[in-house]
Amino acid sequence: MSESTVPEVYSLMIPIIEQSILLPNATVSEIVPFSDVELDKTGPDWYIGTVHWHGQDLPMVSLDVMNGASDAQANKRARVAIVNTLNEHEDMTHIGIVVQGIPRLTHVTEPSVSMVEGAELGAADKAKVQIGSIQSTIPDLDKIESLIRELRSA
């Protein structure tokens, strides 16, 4: 690789209710319509239920509710991001995250991104970053997966 080449990570900027989340493109398997959803009102508010995807029933969560919003606001623009889990458990290879609107492909390079120091992080957040003029949140996928596992084992 030549010195003039700047490594970049192809990522998706995905709108949720209050903000956008940033995930590497390789982490997101698919964005699907908010359909084939079985709502579950018995668990915590952030646990929406399951989404049927490729023959599997995947746990589905709302990052907005995890971070304090009172309603997941699953409206006509709602979609579900099917996200790969990070910990290679055969019983949970993907999770669904309720999102709003259409994701946008973003090329993230070291010069184009900076950490937002001192930013208040929600329960589902790993970090807040600034890419150009846009502030975005990187979700804590490990923590989200752990919370789902705890809920399922209860």
C-alpha positions as a printed Julia matrix, in Angstrom:
154×3 Matrix{Float64}:
   0.0     0.0    0.0
   1.46    3.37  -0.94
   1.76    6.17   1.58
  -0.82    8.25  -0.3
  -3.48    5.57   0.16
  -5.7     6.24   3.16
  -7.42    3.13   4.53
 -11.17    3.49   4.6
 -14.02    1.56   6.12
 -17.19    1.39   4.06
 -19.91    2.09   6.59
 -23.61    2.77   6.81
 -25.02    5.88   8.45
 -28.42    4.64   9.58
 -31.07    7.04  10.94
 -32.87    6.14  14.15
 -35.29    8.49  15.95
 -33.01   11.01  17.64
 -29.74   10.46  15.76
 -27.9     8.24  13.32
 -25.89    5.15  14.08
 -22.71    4.25  12.25
 -21.9     0.62  11.49
 -19.33   -0.95   9.17
 -21.06   -2.12   6.01
 -19.8    -5.67   6.63
 -21.69   -5.73   9.96
 -25.09   -5.1    8.37
 -26.52   -8.09   6.5
 -29.64   -6.38   5.21
 -32.16   -3.61   5.8
 -35.69   -5.04   5.66
 -39.18   -3.55   5.96
 -40.82   -3.51   9.38
 -42.89   -6.61   8.63
 -42.84  -10.25   9.67
 -42.48   -8.86  13.19
 -43.9   -10.53  16.26
 -44.19   -7.93  19.01
 -43.41   -8.95  22.59
 -44.88   -6.76  25.34
 -43.71   -9.04  28.19
 -40.02   -8.06  28.2
 -38.31   -4.73  28.76
 -39.52   -1.84  26.58
 -36.33   -1.93  24.48
 -37.02   -5.53  23.45
 -39.49   -5.17  20.57
 -39.9    -8.88  19.83
 -38.71  -10.96  16.91
 -38.37  -10.43  13.19
 -38.62  -13.37  10.81
 -35.64  -13.3    8.45
 -34.37  -16.09   6.17
 -36.13  -18.8    8.14
 -34.98  -17.52  11.53
 -36.73  -15.57  14.28
 -34.24  -12.91  15.32
 -34.44  -10.84  18.49
 -35.28   -7.22  17.67
 -34.43   -4.19  19.8
 -34.83   -0.43  19.82
 -31.61    1.48  20.5
 -33.72    4.6   21.0
 -35.63    3.01  23.88
 -32.4     1.54  25.32
 -31.1     5.11  25.38
 -34.14    6.55  27.14
 -36.79    7.29  24.49
 -40.28    6.31  25.6
 -41.42    4.9   22.24
 -39.69    3.0   19.43
 -41.91    4.92  16.96
 -42.28    2.09  14.49
 -44.03    4.09  11.79
 -44.37    3.78   8.04
 -40.7     4.73   7.6
 -39.51    2.13  10.1
 -37.24   -0.61   8.91
 -35.14   -3.28  10.57
 -31.37   -3.46  10.23
 -30.29   -7.1   10.36
 -26.92   -6.93  12.09
 -24.33   -9.67  12.53
 -23.52  -10.46  16.13
 -19.89  -10.31  17.14
 -19.49  -13.27  19.48
 -20.14  -16.25  17.18
 -22.89  -17.9   19.23
 -24.72  -20.35  16.97
 -28.05  -19.63  18.66
 -27.84  -15.88  17.9
 -25.96  -15.04  14.72
 -27.93  -11.85  13.97
 -30.11   -9.3   15.73
 -32.65   -6.83  14.39
 -32.41   -3.13  15.22
 -35.37   -0.83  14.54
 -34.24    2.03  12.31
 -35.97    4.93  10.55
 -35.51    5.81   6.92
 -32.88    4.75   4.42
 -29.23    4.18   5.36
 -26.54    6.11   3.55
 -23.19    4.64   2.48
 -20.34    6.53   4.11
 -16.62    6.13   3.51
 -14.88    6.54   6.85
 -11.2     7.4    6.83
  -8.99    8.35   9.74
  -8.76   12.0    8.6
 -12.56   12.24   8.17
 -13.64   10.96  11.59
 -13.04   12.22  15.1
 -14.27   11.17  18.53
 -16.7    13.54  20.23
 -14.93   13.93  23.55
 -17.09   14.24  26.65
 -20.27   13.28  24.77
 -23.02   11.78  26.89
 -23.43    8.14  25.92
 -26.67    6.21  26.19
 -26.92    2.66  27.52
 -26.6     1.22  23.99
 -23.76    3.5   22.85
 -20.06    2.71  22.5
 -18.95    6.14  21.24
 -20.03    9.31  19.49
 -18.11   10.39  16.42
 -18.05   13.35  14.06
 -17.74   12.72  10.32
 -17.56   16.01   8.52
 -20.54   18.0    9.79
 -22.5    14.94  10.93
 -22.45   13.54  14.44
 -23.23    9.85  14.78
 -23.28    7.13  17.41
 -21.48    3.82  17.3
 -23.69    1.27  19.06
 -22.21   -1.13  21.62
 -23.11   -4.38  19.86
 -21.39   -6.51  22.53
 -23.52   -4.97  25.26
 -26.72   -5.24  23.23
 -26.03   -8.91  22.52
 -25.27   -9.51  26.2
 -28.54   -7.86  27.28
 -30.5   -10.03  24.83
 -28.72  -13.16  26.1
 -29.53  -12.22  29.72
 -33.18  -11.64  28.79
 -33.41  -15.0   27.02
 -31.87  -16.88  29.95
 -34.19  -15.32  32.54
